[in-house]
């Protein structure tokens, strides 16, 4: 068995598709009307459909998981993030862990937690 995809819940698939393309260069592979697969295995699921499947409320910014990306030019990425999405809500701005890795954590427009760090 292998992990195939990671699914996140979004309120506006078109807006989320643009967000993940603008910041991370992800491209659409398949648009299945409320369920969109992007490159790198990220799946965007329409919140209405997801809530119907689960029968439970969706809790944005629940901090239970994160999408993790690596970027060599982290400062350049942060400049791009702030230029394109100036209203970004940060969990932590640029910091350096004790092991030397630089990271930034923030929420996407739907409250999904993202971490971008320098390669280990």
C-alpha positions, 0 to 999 in steps of 0.5 A: 500500500502507498499514500496516494494523495492528501486532501484539504477542504476549501470553500472556493476551489477556483480561488484555492487552485490559484493560491496553490499555483501562485505560491507553489506552482501546483498545476491541475491534473483533474477537475472532478466537479468539487474534487480537484487533484493538483500536482504533488498529490494535493487534492482540493475538496469542496467544503460543501461536499466534504461536510455532506460526506462527514455529516460534521462541521469543518473546523478551520485553523484546527492545527491538527496537521500541516502541508509541508513544502521546502524552498531553498530561497525562503526569504524570496518565497516570503517576499512573494507571499507578502506581495501576492497575499498580503492578508496572510495569517501567520502562525510564526513568521520566519524563524530558525529552529535549533537544528538550523532549519529556517521555517515560516508557518501560515494559513491558506485562505481556508485555514489549512496550516502550511509550513515552508522550510529550507531543505534539510 
